[in-house]
Amino acid sequence: MAKPHVLIIPYPAQGHVIPIIELGQRLVNHGVKVTIVNTEVTHKQVISNALKKDGFGDLLQSVSIPDGLEQWEDRSDLCKLTNSILQTMPRKLEELIYTINKEDINKVTCIIADDCMGWAIKVAKKLRIKRAAIWPASVTTLASMLSSQKLIDDGIINNNGIPLNQEMIQLSETMPSIKPTNLWWTRFEDLPTSEAFFEVVKEAAEAARLTEWHLCRTSMDLEPGALSLYPQLLPIGPLLASNRLANQTGHFWQEDSTCLAWLDQQPPCSVIYVAFGSFTLFNQTQFEELAIGLELSNRPFLWVVRPGMTKETTAAYPDGYLERVGSRGRIVSWAPQQKVLAHPSVACFVSHCGWNSTLEGVTNGLPFLCWPYFADQFNNENYICDIWNTGLGFRKDETGIITRGEIKGKVEQLLGENTFRAKAMDIKEKVTSSIGEGGSAHKNLCNFIEWIQEIQCPRIDT
């Protein structure tokens, strides 16, 4: 008997791929066949770092379609990559669906598209396939996307998404005010990239009107204002891998699990965990200030220094640094982050405030030191510091550097006041309750899975 068959299409970024594969694994657990459709480069990264336990097999598959760039071209050029995706991938997805339906007894019954791949929803509508969207980041960020036309009509941004003034805006009375320059698509280093991502925003807003379900990785306790503004959005909770002992799938780099044994040797609630995701870049001066700031904290620290993290070819530590910090500092190229954050030795999280990292810290009751880099991370910092009151931000000096003294001082302030930990634990309990059996987010996900299971196979003309 044929099974329901879902194609899930994430945007090719680490913070999108991991949670979207997690959604696929939840569907597989209920007998649904799932095909993850990645770009060719992302597919190779995910498969090369996947282990047998990660679940790829008969019901969970990963396939690829071209992103339109040559193999040698730089995928970190987000403007070029995003424009190429919009021009190339819709046709390639359509071809893939025809191939699957010709060769597989399990015809494609539904497409779930990342909102940053909203064009896939239009492909699904054209082929008369059921469709749903998932937004991997905060609903507050999505709300700004869905409100983009109103922001244009109100004269806040131009038709290319660029702010026209600096007056604070408020999408609804129950949401915090934000600067127009903190709209996520404006937080890139160059204008062409911002304009390219605004095309993604417009595609997402159009696609949202064509979806039958719109899933979001949040809960009512975290973002009540944004969810009230767009009640059609369905919060399904953080959607983390805690149900599989935090064994995540979808990493672009190989995890170094030896750091867990090092954490076992540290006192409870003592370690500063430092990780900045897959995109953050530092210049050499900032890298050295961070290194020395961690040294001056006089606390054990676990620091993720991924390949390509500095704008220079390789990160250069201050003279004698590794010898001075010795076993008190552990440096790895990539960490099993959910397992690290759940470890009792970890005291706080120095983070770029990507939504994945934010949710992982929240669900483990950890206070934050916020160091946002681009896109939605500044809005997430606002929630952590000003709405949830579970962390502190850093201040840059007149040259744009966060100094060693600032780092040392904020570590001492965060860990010296019990209020941050108490607030973090309170939010953890609320979010954990919503994703537990009988919780609101758990019910939403169950209802969605039931809908997937009931879909009849569409007829697609060849």
C-alpha positions, 0 to 999 in steps of 0.5 A: 500500500502506498504511503503519503510522500512529503517533499520538504525544501529547506533554504540552504543554510545550517539553521534552516536545514537542521530543524526542517530535517527534524520535522521530516523525522517526526513525520517518518515516525508516523509512517510518512515517506519524506524526501528532503530536497537540498541543493547539491552542495548542501546535500553533499555536506549533510550526507557526508556528516550523517551517521547510520543512526541519523535515520536516512533510509527507505522512509527518510531520503535526501536528494538534490537539485542544482542551485544554478551556480557552478561548483566552484562559485562561492555560496557564501555570496548570499546575493548571488546564491539567492538570485540563482535559487529563484531563477533555477530551482523552481523548474528543477523541482518540477522536473524532480516531482515528475521523475519521482511520480514516474518511478516511485509507488509513493507519489508526492502528496504534499510539499512543505517549503521553508518560507525562504523557498516560497517559490516551491509553494507555487510549484505545488499549486501548479501541480495541484499538490497539497502544500504547507509552509514552515518558518524555521526562525522566530514568528516576529521575523515572519510577521515582518515579512507578512507585513512587508506590503503594509510597510511599503504602503505606510512609507516605512520601506521602499519597493526594494525593502530599504528603510526610508526613515529611522522612526520606530515601528510597531507591527501590533500593540502587543509586539515590541517596537523595532527600528526599520534598520533591524528588519532582518533583510536589511541586516546585511553588509551590502545593499544588493544582498538586502534587496535580493533577500527582499525578493525572498520576502515578497515570495514568502508573503505571496506563498503564505496566501497559498498554503493550507498550513503554516508551521512555526518553530515557537510557542505562545509563551515565547511570542504571544504578540506575533502569533496574535497578529497572524493567528493562522500561524501554527506554533509547533514548539522548538522542534528540537532533537531531544526526543532522540537524545539530542542526536541532530541530523543535518550538520554541515561540519563533523561534530567533535563529541570529545568535548562532552567528556571534557564537560564531565570533568568541570564543576556544575554550572561553571562553563561558558559555552561560546558558539556563533553559528555557521555564518558569523565572521570576525576580523583578527582584532575582534577574534583576539579580544574575544580570546583574551576576554574568555581568558580574563573571565577565569572560568572554564570555557568551551569555544567553537571556532569553526573553519572560516570563522575569521576573515583571514585565512585561519584564526590566529590566537594571541601569543602563548594563548593556548598554553596559558588557558591550558585545560581550562579552555576547550576549543573545537571546530564544531560541537554537538550543541544540543548535548552541550547546552543540556550538560549540567556543567554549562553556566551560560551561552555566548551566542550569535542569537540565531533562532536555533541556538536561541531555542536550544538555550531557552529549552535548557534554561540557560542565560545568554550573552548576545552577540548578533551578526546579521539578519533576524539575530538582532530581533532575537537579541531584543527578545532575550534581553528586553522581553524575556530578560534572560540575557545581556548584550555587549557594547562595542567601543568607538571602533566597533570592537567588543573589548576584552574588558566588556566581555569579562565584565558582562560574564561577571554580571550575568553569572553574578545575578541569579535573576537571569538564571531564574527567568531562564528556568521559568521560560524553560518550564513553560516551553517544555510544557507546551511541547509535552504530550497534551501541550498546545504545540504538541497538539498542533503538530499532531493535528498536522501529522494527521492531515498529512496522513489523510491526503490522497495522492494527486493526479499530475499530468505529464 
